[in-house]
């Protein structure tokens, strides 16, 4: 599979979030957050700054979920990446 244009294929990373007061948020609570963490599976033909294997945070409000090869993947545009780790 190959993303085209400015699209990026991401596999979401479920992370445990700990608040400053020490409270651990569950996976369900973290779904309420606007930004999600994921690893890039494939970046589109017009994407230069982000490559496969990069760990990123992206705006989940502008993402689309697809099932590819029996695996759930997220499709976003390059502009929706807010941070590359």
Secondary structure, 3 states (H helix, E strand, C coil): CCCCCCEEEEEECCCCEECCCCCEECHHHHCCCCEEEEEEEEECCCCCCCCCCCEEEEEHHHCEEEEECCEEEEEEEHHHEEEEC
